[in-house]
């Protein structure tokens, strides 16, 4: 009998140990799994705005925009242009890295932007480990914030639809017109195709800009050829888009984008040397033939691809949104149509961000 009790006690201890090990294993797997709080941290909101979740029921237009420390003034110019050209209830989700959080908040609170509604979200670049490698002639294109657009459903927000804007755009129209675009059934996003606007064709030809998939993907690789995408099909620019977050989640868009990032990490199926960046090709693949087309006047681009190729002033006045994609940014020199950008620029109260102009060179 004593022996039986000892055996039972031993078995009980063994069972407790096994349960403990099982729970430990489950907790380890959970902590290793990507989580919302692991990638994003809400670190501040507007003065006077309650720190509650803003939802669809609040009738707001959510705008997601990134803000790197070295380009803070650019982000603030974009926000100012949106805010100044609408009477809609816009809520800005400003995504940045930890080192720039304080700077963002001070820039807003010490300028005319102190009246905007906003939340600052901190992005954890560790999510990109094993997905992006430093092989670019333009390091700015590999900045972690360039990939925030891939992770919209993981943002600390609660909206069915959001607008994403790059920090080198100026909005001249009413943002609610962009927000209210009708997305086709089954489409998770709306972009502007690179072949959409006859007025831009001459500009594109003059600067040698790529407008087809051939300019972004390496068709020498079998994995690219197997996609069945015609290399002469029109590409699109993901610097401005409207996203249906529910559809994005349903189609697991983020997982698909990560798959192609990892594939490129392994075998270079696209290159930052091709068409100037590594954030565009995954979106071109995942959204191929599955996106709604934006009104082209809501994304007049290529303004940053040449220091001297210009659009007509009358055409630009009619545009709802201007995008200085390319290396020649309007806060630097040389660049074109700097006046259209500078009218929305708000000087940095900390003086860390300053414009580069001919008289200030050297």
Secondary structure as UniProt FT lines:
FT   HELIX           2..32
FT   HELIX           36..39
FT   STRAND          40..45
FT   TURN            47..48
FT   HELIX           56..58
FT   STRAND          61..66
FT   HELIX           69..71
FT   HELIX           72..84
FT   STRAND          90..96
FT   HELIX           98..100
FT   HELIX           101..109
FT   HELIX           112..115
FT   STRAND          117..123
FT   HELIX           125..128
FT   TURN            129..131
FT   HELIX           139..142
FT   HELIX           144..154
FT   STRAND          161..165
FT   TURN            167..168
FT   STRAND          169..171
FT   HELIX           175..179
FT   TURN            185..186
FT   STRAND          189..193
FT   TURN            194..195
FT   HELIX           198..207
FT   HELIX           213..215
FT   TURN            219..220
FT   HELIX           222..225
FT   TURN            226..228
FT   TURN            231..232
FT   STRAND          236..244
FT   HELIX           245..250
FT   TURN            251..252
FT   HELIX           253..267
FT   TURN            272..273
FT   TURN            275..276
FT   HELIX           280..286
FT   TURN            287..289
FT   STRAND          292..293
FT   HELIX           296..298
FT   TURN            303..304
FT   HELIX           313..318
FT   STRAND          321..323
FT   TURN            330..331
FT   HELIX           338..342
FT   TURN            343..344
FT   TURN            349..350
FT   HELIX           358..360
//
